[in-house]
Amino acid sequence: MHKEKGVLSSLLYIEDDSSNREIVSLFLKDQFLVDTATESSEALKKITKNNYSIILLDISLRRGLDGLELAREIKKLKNYKDVPVIAVTAYAFKEDENRILKSGCTHYISKPFTKSVLLDTIKKALLKR
């Protein structure tokens, strides 16, 4: 379990596909307080009102900002400069990796992924915080 001051750490997952949101929420519900958003404007509202320990985001959001643009906006926020942002992507080419990391994402994982890959990536991201 990932805890801060005796409570589960909070995580925001930004994903417009309901099946992916549901699966990831199930993967993480025992380790994190999971909150979700379906688009960039909803995510930014939640981010400004809450203090998430980590953010997962799909880079191919269909409405509003895409995930990489959203990552840039998140990293501009004072309270989120050091918060890990993990990109969730269907793209796994080297040029995509460079583009993802330059956007402000600290890590990325390629779809499809297993629960253990997701948890390992989150653990690595939190340790580097």
Steps between C-alpha positions, in 0.01 A plus 500: 500500500612852425427725793553860595443585866304182568261522206510362148666727244268657248534435129325663204449293185403702192353271235209544260438127450266370769629140481859611556394725790316212663785249460769735632277606790455134593877440473575788737207521743680316782817709477369850419204729532419506128326796340426518127438760233385449143644812338758774554267773629354268764851386594630856543205589724567196720874564507457858621263387779690190618854394583568182308817301570519371144320548170441247223382632167409364161689696237222456241216688667234580240353820650684813602875480545672176410695326774836656415355852496328422829829377651663833407216692668519284813875558535443878487300478824708581808372208709557249219855574384631194688194275472567199276294489181484164326389493137288204398542445128445261213819640343832337583747635245820676609392834350173474693694437823705816447188706423320364807788572739556850356135585573558470875399140549745325728422145385284320248346160450371346180155350463415226556670458836465271799420598855857421607650722227270784605582463870874471432496816287308692766740379770803613295338838435424557868851399607655759265276774634 
